[in-house]
């Protein structure tokens, strides 16, 4: 199961629009007892994200899915806003950030890391 981005994936992510703001959606499935390790990772990660202008905008527990196939429910969700894709890439390459990634690896059995781009909400025509 996937947990970490690959070099090729990061390259495509950055090439798509390096100076575009991005919100990273993290869907997280913990190993048995992995929540504690992930909390330690988040403390470390938060400092590194702030250094590049990143901001955690939501972290919460998953609940029973209302619409999903078996096995599609997630233990937790994390949303992080970055001023640009380049900022995210800089953070991931930072050796100080890399020192704490083992905590994430120890915590997770599976993850989705999905870049998202803001869309304007449609308005109803009168």
SEKELUM-882604 format. One line per field, with one value per atom (N, C-alpha, C): x, y, z; atom name. Coordinates in steps of 0.1 Angstrom, whole numbers, plus 5000, padded with zeros to 4 digits. Atoms other than C-alpha are relative to their C-alpha. Layout:
N
u [X,...]
v [Y,...]
w [Z,...]
atom [CA,...]
// end
This chain:
126
u [5008,5000,5009,4993,5012,4999,4999,5023,5007,4992,5049,5000,4999,5051,5013,4988,5076,5007,4993,5102,4994,5007,5084,4987,5013,5051,5002,4997,5066,5004,4996,5082,4988,5012,5048,4992,5008,5031,5006,4994,5056,5000,5000,5057,4986,5014,5019,4997,5003,5018,5008,4991,5048,4996,5003,5035,4985,5014,4999,4998,5004,4984,4994,5005,4975,4996,5004,4956,5002,4997,4969,4990,5009,4942,5008,4994,4956,4989,5009,4935,5009,4990,4951,4994,5004,4948,5012,4989,4968,5003,4996,4987,4994,5004,4976,5009,4993,4986,5008,4993,4999,4996,5004,4980,5010,4990,5006,5012,4989,5034,4996,5005,5013,4999,5001,5007,5014,4986,5045,5005,4997,5049,4994,5007,5023,5007,4993,5042,5013,4988,5074,4996,5004,5057,4995,5006,5038,5011,4989,5071,5006,4995,5084,4991,5010,5052,5000,5001,5051,5012,4988,5087,4998,5003,5074,4987,5013,5041,4988,5011,5021,4992,5009,4991,4990,5010,4971,4986,5013,4935,4989,5010,4918,5008,4995,4928,4988,5011,4900,4999,5002,4890,4990,5010,4872,4989,5011,4838,4995,5005,4817,4996,5003,4814,4986,5014,4780,4999,5000,4789,5014,4987,4818,4999,4999,4827,5007,4993,4840,5015,4985,4876,5003,4997,4872,4999,5001,4867,5014,4987,4897,4999,4999,4909,5000,4999,4917,5002,4998,4918,5008,4992,4943,5000,4999,4941,5010,4989,4972,5000,4999,4973,5014,4987,5005,4999,5001,5011,5003,4997,5025,5004,4995,5033,5015,4986,5069,5003,4997,5067,4998,5001,5054,5012,4988,5082,5013,4988,5108,5000,5002,5094,5004,4997,5096,5015,4986,5132,5009,4992,5143,5005,4995,5166,4994,5007,5150,4987,5013,5116,5003,4997,5131,5004,4997,5144,4988,5012,5108,4991,5009,5093,4999,5002,5100,4988,5011,5073,4987,5011,5048,5000,4998,5061,4995,5003,5057,4985,5014,5021,4990,5010,5005,5002,5000,4996,4996,5004,4981,4996,5003,4976,4997,5002,4963,5004,4996,4980,4996,5006,4959,5001,5000,4967,4986,5013,4936,5002,5000,4930,4987,5013,4904,4992,5009,4874,4990,5010,4850,4986,5013,4816,4990,5009,4789,4988,5011,4761,4987,5013,4724,4996,5005,4710,4986,5013,4680,4990]
v [4988,5000,5012,4988,5035,5008,4991,5058,5013,4989,5082,5003,4996,5102,4995,5005,5090,5013,4989,5112,5004,4997,5109,5007,4994,5118,5015,4986,5149,5009,4993,5159,5004,4997,5157,5011,4990,5176,5014,4987,5204,5006,4995,5207,5005,4996,5210,5015,4986,5245,5004,4998,5253,5012,4988,5287,5001,5001,5277,4996,5004,5276,4986,5013,5241,4996,5006,5223,4985,5015,5188,4993,5009,5163,4987,5012,5135,4991,5010,5104,4990,5008,5083,4988,5013,5047,4996,5003,5040,4985,5013,5009,4999,5002,4994,5008,4991,5020,5011,4989,5044,5014,4986,5074,5008,4993,5083,5005,4997,5082,5011,4990,5103,5014,4988,5129,5006,4995,5132,5005,4995,5135,5014,4987,5163,5012,4989,5183,5004,4997,5180,5006,4996,5185,5015,4986,5217,5011,4991,5235,5002,5000,5225,5007,4994,5235,5015,4986,5269,5007,4994,5276,5004,4997,5275,5007,4994,5292,4991,5009,5261,5001,4999,5259,4988,5011,5230,5007,4993,5240,4990,5009,5208,4987,5013,5176,4993,5006,5152,4985,5014,5116,4997,5006,5096,4993,5007,5082,4990,5010,5055,5008,4993,5064,4999,5000,5073,4994,5005,5066,4995,5006,5042,4985,5015,5007,4995,5006,4983,5003,4997,4993,5014,4986,5029,5010,4991,5044,5003,4995,5064,5003,4997,5068,5015,4985,5105,5007,4991,5134,5012,4988,5162,5009,4990,5193,5011,4991,5215,5009,4990,5247,5005,4995,5258,5011,4989,5291,4997,5004,5273,4985,5014,5237,5000,4999,5248,5000,5000,5255,4986,5014,5220,4992,5007,5206,5003,4995,5227,4993,5006,5214,4985,5014,5178,4997,5002,5181,5005,4995,5199,4989,5010,5177,4999,5000,5188,4993,5007,5176,4985,5015,5143,4993,5006,5137,4994,5005,5132,4991,5007,5113,4985,5014,5079,4999,5000,5089,4997,5002,5090,4986,5014,5057,4990,5009,5041,5000,4998,5054,4995,5003,5046,4987,5012,5015,5004,4996,5034,5015,4986,5070,5004,4994,5091,5015,4986,5125,5006,4994,5144,5015,4985,5179,5004,4994,5200,5015,4986,5234,5006,4994,5258,5004,4996,5263,5010,4991,5292,4992,5006,5281,5006,4995,5284,5008,4992,5309,4997,5002,5304,5012,4988,5326,5003,4996,5345,5000]
w [5000,5000,5000,5001,4992,5013,4988,5020,4996,5003,5005,4985,5015,4972,4994,5007,4946,4994,5007,4930,4987,5012,4897,5002,4997,4912,5004,4995,4929,4988,5012,4895,4992,5008,4877,5008,4992,4906,4999,5000,4905,4986,5013,4867,4996,5004,4865,5001,4997,4880,5012,4988,4903,5009,4992,4914,5004,4997,4919,5014,4987,4954,5000,5000,4965,5014,4987,4993,4998,5000,5000,5009,4992,5010,5003,4995,5031,5006,4994,5037,5006,4992,5064,5006,4993,5075,5009,4990,5107,5002,4995,5117,5014,4986,5150,5009,4991,5176,4993,5007,5149,5002,4998,5160,5008,4992,5186,4992,5008,5161,4990,5010,5136,5007,4993,5163,5002,4999,5168,4987,5013,5131,4997,5003,5129,5007,4993,5156,4992,5008,5136,4986,5013,5102,5001,4999,5114,5000,5001,5120,4986,5014,5086,4990,5009,5068,5002,4997,5085,4994,5006,5073,4985,5014,5037,4997,5001,5044,5000,4999,5048,5013,4989,5071,5001,4998,5085,5002,4999,5079,5005,4994,5091,5003,4997,5109,5009,4993,5120,4998,5000,5127,4989,5009,5100,5008,4993,5109,4990,5009,5093,4987,5012,5056,4996,5005,5042,4986,5014,5006,4997,5003,5000,4999,5001,4990,5013,4988,5017,4998,5000,5026,4996,5004,5015,5011,4989,5049,5005,4996,5063,5015,4986,5099,5003,4998,5096,4987,5011,5072,5004,4998,5070,4988,5011,5048,5003,4998,5044,4988,5011,5024,4999,5003,5007,4991,5009,4990,4985,5013,4960,5000,5001,4948,5003,4998,4948,5015,4985,4986,5006,4995,4992,4997,5005,4971,5008,4992,4991,5013,4986,5024,4999,5001,5013,4998,5002,5002,5011,4988,5034,5009,4991,5054,5014,4987,5086,5000,5001,5074,4999,5003,5062,5013,4987,5098,5007,4993,5109,4992,5008,5081,5004,4995,5098,5009,4992,5122,4992,5009,5094,4994,5004,5080,5010,4989,5114,5003,4996,5118,4990,5011,5084,4994,5008,5066,4986,5013,5037,5001,5001,5026,4986,5012,4998,5002,4999,4992,4986,5012,4967,4999,5001,4955,4995,5004,4951,4997,5004,4934,5002,4996,4946,4987,5011,4922,5006,4995,4925,5001,4999,4937,4990,5009,4911,5007,4994,4918,4993,5007,4911,4993,5008,4884,5004,4996,4894,4989]
atom [N,CA,C,N,CA,C,N,CA,C,N,CA,C,N,CA,C,N,CA,C,N,CA,C,N,CA,C,N,CA,C,N,CA,C,N,CA,C,N,CA,C,N,CA,C,N,CA,C,N,CA,C,N,CA,C,N,CA,C,N,CA,C,N,CA,C,N,CA,C,N,CA,C,N,CA,C,N,CA,C,N,CA,C,N,CA,C,N,CA,C,N,CA,C,N,CA,C,N,CA,C,N,CA,C,N,CA,C,N,CA,C,N,CA,C,N,CA,C,N,CA,C,N,CA,C,N,CA,C,N,CA,C,N,CA,C,N,CA,C,N,CA,C,N,CA,C,N,CA,C,N,CA,C,N,CA,C,N,CA,C,N,CA,C,N,CA,C,N,CA,C,N,CA,C,N,CA,C,N,CA,C,N,CA,C,N,CA,C,N,CA,C,N,CA,C,N,CA,C,N,CA,C,N,CA,C,N,CA,C,N,CA,C,N,CA,C,N,CA,C,N,CA,C,N,CA,C,N,CA,C,N,CA,C,N,CA,C,N,CA,C,N,CA,C,N,CA,C,N,CA,C,N,CA,C,N,CA,C,N,CA,C,N,CA,C,N,CA,C,N,CA,C,N,CA,C,N,CA,C,N,CA,C,N,CA,C,N,CA,C,N,CA,C,N,CA,C,N,CA,C,N,CA,C,N,CA,C,N,CA,C,N,CA,C,N,CA,C,N,CA,C,N,CA,C,N,CA,C,N,CA,C,N,CA,C,N,CA,C,N,CA,C,N,CA,C,N,CA,C,N,CA,C,N,CA,C,N,CA,C,N,CA,C,N,CA,C,N,CA,C,N,CA,C,N,CA,C,N,CA,C,N,CA,C,N,CA,C,N,CA,C,N,CA,C,N,CA,C,N,CA,C,N,CA,C,N,CA,C,N,CA,C,N,CA,C,N,CA,C,N,CA,C,N,CA,C,N,CA,C,N,CA,C,N,CA,C,N,CA,C]
// end
